[in-house]
Amino acid sequence: MRLQACFLGLLALFVTGKCSYSPEPDQQLALPPGWVSLGRVDSEEELSLTFALRQQNVERLSELVQAVSDPGSPRYGKYLTLEDVAELVRPSPLTFRTVQKWLLAAGAQNCHSVTTRDFLTCWLSVRQAELLLSGAEFHRYVGGPGEIHVIRSPRPYQLPKALAPHVDFVGGLHRFPPTSSLRQRPEPQVSGTVGLHLGVTPSVIRQRYNLTAQDVGSGTTNNSQACAQFLEQYFHDSDLAEFMRLFGGNFAHQASVARVVGQQGRGRAGIEASLDVEYLMSAGANISTWVYSSPGDSGAGCWSVSGRHQFRPSFPASSPYVTTVGGTSFQNPFRVTNEIVDYISGGGFSNVFPQPSYQEEAVAQFLSSSPHVPPSSYFNASGRAYPDVAALSDGYWVVSNSVPIPWVSGTSASTPVFGGLLSLINEHRILSGRPPLGFLNPRLYKQRGAGLFDVTHGCHESCLNEEVQGQGFCSGPGWDPVTGWGTPNFPALLKTLINP
């Protein structure tokens, strides 16, 4: 009866705040550096909010993800279809009806869902949204990559307690787009550069990771890869064509994407979006590539569609369901030599996600053997540890807005490279009648990084301050929270991942 009374009084609760709960107790309300408030948004202005509905059978889904990703499981590679996943996790009819009625009663318009029905996105006026989400107060902010304008609430919100079994959180209120890790470094000044490379290009990557001219897609399989671009980050077809003209002469490639899904902007190209497309398509050469484009969300990233294997640098790197790619640089910036830690490469331990079972042994080995570990109070040793792998992230050439730009650096560069190489491995698997790799991490850790160059020199600077006296995480033999298991040695990686 108490729950029913709460529900019947929903509209009153929007105002009184009684019988309410906070669905996100860890809401980050501090304004990130580089963002400025432009003041309150007009009460009649419309905005879009996304409501995450409570899924069913989440534990069962987790078990299935582990089973289809573990080579030792009889279910390995037997992936679920989207319809299978939807049937498993789809919110109950009661949940969907309850949330839908609540939103319609508040004046929400143009609500639409997805196949799995676990998200509802609706348009509301600011006035309606502030009544609906008790405590929220919408302001306009500008900042981040490209001086983007976003609407967020600097105050926490609450929902009627009757919705606690039905709504997990409301998206679009607090989290700001992350700052890109990409930066342009000054060209290193050294003498005697005859015969040496002057920045990372596809040919340098292919040489370092031992790809031959034959290591390209066949163009005959149902294999594809994709990049996503958000926040007004767009690539240009002309930039991709010019990039391949300049740097794609020694391997078969495609000079245009197969399809753009969503709205492709006509303004200036974004350097991150340009890099993603250019290096995904040169590492995963001659493989059909799609680009998903949206003005919302955050960041940019890549994944192999056929393999359902996601590589999204802007997605929380600490998620246990993402293969996170760290960054390296050449020991000599002008020679294709051994790699060391790129000082801008991140890594560490999550305070949000627990440590998945697939990496417990590797992490325990690192913590017990590494001579360079920050004080225990500075990291959560039981959290998800990352990255899982690494690749070159320093000194890239990118073509953006018709201009070749040198010395672009960041883990947003290493990510599409590693993703593209996995697309090539998926090509071999498909041609031999095997399923694509899917989620790589359980297999990667079980095989202890076989097929990868182990990076054992260098430390990252993300933990440096006076109290820890410069003692950040450092690379070492085996897995480490700076370069993961290491960087790809393509023929060896193909050999270890082609079977079963």
N, C-alpha and C positions, 0 to 999 in steps of 0.2 A: 504493500500500500504506500509506503514511504517513497519508493522509486516511482510509482505511478503518479503520486502527487507532484513529485519533482518534474516529471515529464509534462504533466498537464499545465504546469506553470512556467513552461520554457520561456515564453515571451516576456513574462515579468522578470524572469531571472536575468535576461539580457541587461536589464537596468539595475536591479537590486544586487546582483552578484551573489546572492544566497545559493546554497546548494550547488556550489561550483567546485571545479578541480583544475589543476594546472597540468596539461598533458605533456609539457616539456619543462620539467623542473631545472634542467641544465641550460635553459635559454641564455645565449650569449647576448648581452644587451650593450656592452661597451662598443663605441664606434671605432672601427678599425682605422689604423693610420692611413692617411691619404684620402679620407672621405670627409665631406663637409655637408652640414645640414642647410637646406634652403628654406626650411620652415614647414609649417603645417600644410597639408594638402587640402584643397577646397572640398567641402563636405559632399558636393554633388558630383565630383569627379569619380569615374568608374575605375575599378581595379579588379584584377583577377586573383583569386585565391584557390589553392588546391587543398582538399581535405583528404587525408589518408585514413581510409576505413580499415577496421580491424580484420586482418586476414584469418582464415581458418587453416588448420593443419600445418602450421609453420614448422614444427618439429619434424613432421613427416617429410616435408620438402627438404629440410636440411639433411636428413638421412639419404634421400634420393640423390641430392647433389653430390654427397660424399661417395655414394655407390657408383654413379656413372663416371666419376672422376678418378677412381682408384683402379689402377691396372690389375690389382689382385681380386677385384670383385667380378662376379659373373655378369653384373649389369654394366660393366665398363663400356662406355661409348654408346649405350642404348638410351639416347637422350629423349626427354619428354618434348612433345610439341607444345606450342603456346597454348593450344586448347586443353592439353593435359594439365598444364600448370594452372590454367584458369579454373578448371574443374576442381582442382585440389585446394587452391587458396582463396577462391572467390568468397567474399564476405557473405554471411548468412542473409537470407531475404529480410529478416527482421532488422539487421543492421542497415542494409541499403534503404529500406523504407523509412526507418526512423530518421536517418541523416537527411534523406531527400525531403521529407516533410518539414523537418526543422529548417532547412535552407529555403524552401519555397515560402514558408510562413514568414521568413525574414526578408523576403523580396528578392532573393537571388534569381538571376536570369541566365539563360543560355548555359545551363549546366550540362557538361558532357563527361562521360566516363571512358574507361579503356576496356580492352578485352577481358582482363581479369577482374574488373569492376571494383578494384581496391583503391581507386582514386577518383574523386569527383572534383572537377574544376568548374568554378562558377564565376560570373561577373556580378559585382555588387557596387553600389555607391560607397564612398568612404563613410558616409553617415550610417548606412546599413551595416557595414563591416564593423564599425566601432561599437554598435549596439549588439551585434552578434557575438563579438569576441570581447568580453568584458575586460576592461583595462587597456586594450590596445589603443594606440594613438598614432595615426599615420603621418609621416613626414617624408618630404622628398630630399634625396641625397645625391650628390655628384662626386665622382672620384673613380678610383680603380683604373684598370686598363682602358685607355681611350676616353677617359672622362665620361663614363656611363652614368645615366640618370636612373635611379631606382627609387621605389617607394618601400619604406620599412617602418616598423614601429619600435621606438626606443624604450617602450614599456612592455612588461610581460602581459600575456593574455590568459584568460580563463574560459572554460566551457562549463555548461550545466553538467552537474554530476550524473544526470541521467544518460549522458552521452559517453561516459567513461568506458562502458563495454563496447562502444561502437567506433570511436574516433581516436586514432593514435596521436595525430598531430595535425597542425594546419601549416602548410608551406607558404612561403612568400612574406613572412613577417619580420624575421630577424637576421638571417644569415646573409652576409654580403658576398659578392663575387670575390674569389681569392685573387691576389695579385699574381700575375704571370711570373714564372721563374725565368723566363727568357730575358736576356740582356745582351747588349752588343759591347764586346770588350775591345779595347784598343789592340791593334795588331802588335804582337811581340816583336821587339827589335833585336835581331841577331844578324851577324855577318856571315857571309859565305853560304847563301841559300841555293847555290846551283845544284840542280837535281833533287831538291827537296820540295815537298808539297807546301802550298801557301794557304792552308785552311782545309777543313773537312768538306769533301764533296762525295757524291755517290761512289766514285771510283776508289776513293780512299777507304770508305766504309767496306766496300766489297773486297778490297785488298786485305784490310786488317782482319776481316771475319771469314776469309778464305772462300769467297764465292767465285765461281768461274763464270764465263760468259753463258754457259749452259744452265746456270742456276737462276732460271726465270720461270714464270708461269707458262703453261702450254697454250692457254687461250681456248681449251677445249672442254674444261670441266665446269661444273656448277660450283665454282669456288669464287668467293668475293671477300672484300675487306672494306672497311668504312672508316671515315672520319666524321666527327661531329663538330660543328662550329656554333658558338653561342655569343650573346652579348655584342651583337653588331660586328663580330669577327667573321670576315668573309675572305675566301680565296677568289682569285680571278683566273678564268680559263687561259687568258693570254700569258699570265705569269707562269702557269704550269707548262705551257708550250715552250716558252722561252727558257725555262729551267732545264727542260729535257733537251732542248737544242744545244744548250751550253754544256750540260753535264751528263747527258744520257747517251753519248755516242758509242760507248763500248759494250752496251748490253741491250737486248730487246726490251722494249717498254711500250707503254701506252701514254699518249700525250694529252689525253682528256679523260675526265671522269665519265663513268657509264651513266650515272644518274644523280641528280640533286633532289633530295626529298625535303620539301619545305621551301621557305622563302629565301632566295639568294639575293642579297643586297647589291646595289649598284654603286655604292660609295667606295671609298678607299679600301684597299685590301688590308687585312690584318696580318701582321708578320707571323703570328702564331698559327693562324689558319693556313697561311701560305706554306709554312714549314711542315705542318702536319701532312698536307696533301702531297707535297713534293717528295718528302722522304719516305712516307708510307708507300708511294708508288714507285720509288726507285729501289727501296729495300725489298718490298714485295713486288718485284718488277713483272710487268705483263700480266697482272691479275686484275680482273674487273673491280673497280673501286667506286663506291657510292659515297656521297657526302650528305649528311643530315644537317639541316640548317634551321636554327631557331633563334629569335632575338632574346629569349629568356634563359633562365638557369644560370650556369657559370662555366667559364673556361672553354677548353677545347680538348679533343682527344681522339683516340683511334681504337679500332678493334677489328678482329677478323670475323666477318659475318658467318661464314660457313662453319667456323669452329666455335661460334658463340663465345669467343674468348675476348674479354674486354680489357682494353688498355686505355684508361682514362686518367690522365694526370690530374685533372681537376676534381674528379671523384675522390672522396676521402681515401687517401693513400693507405690508411691503416685498416680499411675494410678487409676482413679475412677472405672475401670472395673476389678480390681483385689481385692480379699479378702486378706488383708495383715495381717500377723500373728506376733504379738509381743512375747516377752519372759518373763518367770517368773522363779523363783527358790523357793525351799522350805525355809520356815522361819528357820527351823532347817535342815541343809543339809543332815542329816542322818535319818530323820523321814518323813513319808508320812503325812505331816501336811498341814496347810494353805499355800497358795502361796503368794509371794510378788514380786515386780518388780525385774527382773534381771537387774543389772546395765548396762549390755551391750545391753539391748533392746532399739531399736531406736523408733522413732515416732515423730510426729509433723505435720507441715502444708506445703503443696507443694507450690513452687513458679512457677510451670509450669502448673498444672492442676487446674481449678476452682473447687470450692466445689460443689459436686453433690447434687441435691435436696434431695435425700434419707437421707442425714445425717445432714441437716441444723439444725433441731430442737435439735438433740443430742449435736452438737457442741456448739450451742448457750447456752444450759443449762450448759455445762461445763465451758465455758468462763465467764458466769455470776455468777457461784457459787464456782469455785475453788479458794482457798486462795493462791495457789502457781502457778502463771502464770508469765513467763518471761516478760520483758518489751515489749510493742507492736511493737517496732522497730525490734525485733529479730525474728518475725514470721509473716506470711501472714495469718491473721485470716479469709480471704475469700477463701483460697486455700483448696484443697482436704486434709482432715485430716485423719491421720492413726496412728496406726493400727486399724483394725476392731475387731479382736479377739486376743487371746494369748494362749500359752500353755507352758509347761515346756521347758526350753532351757539350763539348767545348769546341768553339771555332768553326761553326758551320757557315757555308754559303747558302743564302736564300734569295730567291727572286720575288720581290713584292712591289706592286705598283710599277712594274716594268724596270725596276732597278735591281741589279745584283748587289746584295748586301753581305759583307763579309763578317766573320767573327761573331756570329750569333750563338749564344750559349744558354743552356738550361736543360733540366730533365724533360722538358717538353720536346727536346730534340731527340733524346735517347729513346723515348717511348715509341714513336712511330717506327723507328728503325727496328726495334725488337719485335714489334707487332708485325711488320712486314716480313721478317724472316720466318715467323711462325706461319704466316700465310703460305709461304713457299713449302714449308713442311707439310701443311695441310694438303697442298696440291699433290705431293707424293703419296700421302695416305689415301686420298680419294682415288688417284689413279691405280693404286694397288688394291682397291676394294675395301679399304678400312674407313671407319668414321673419322671425322676431324677430331682434333685434340680436345676441344672443349676446355673446361676449367683446368689449368695446368698445374696449380700449386701442389696438390697431393702427390702427383707423379714427380714433380720437380724435386720435392724434398725426399721422397722415397728413394730416388735415384741419386741423391746427394750431389746434385748439380752436375751430373755427368754431361759432357758435351760443351762445357763452358770453360773459358779461361778464368782461373782463380786470380782475383786482384788482391794483392797482399800488402800493398804499400799506400800510405796516405791516410789522413784523418779528415773528417768534415768539421766545419766551424760553427755548427748550429748551436752548440752548447757552450761556446766560449764566453766566459766572463771572469771577473776577478776571483769570485769565490771558488770556482772549480779550477782556476789557474790554468786555463787552456786545455783541460783534459776532456776533450770530446770523444765520441766513438771513433775507433780506428779500424781499418781493414786488417784482415789476417787470414790464415789458412782456413779453408772451408767457408761456411756461411758467416756473414757479419752484417750488422745493421747499417752499413755504409754502401756496400756494393752487392749485397745478397750473396748468391752463389757465384757471381761473376758475369763476364761478358761472353757473347756467343762465339763459338768456333763452329761455323755452319756445317761442314761435313760431319763432324763428330756429333753435333746436336741432332742432325738428321738421322744419323745411325742409331742414336739412343732413343729417338722418339718415333721412328717409323713403325716399330712393332710394340705391342700387339695391335 
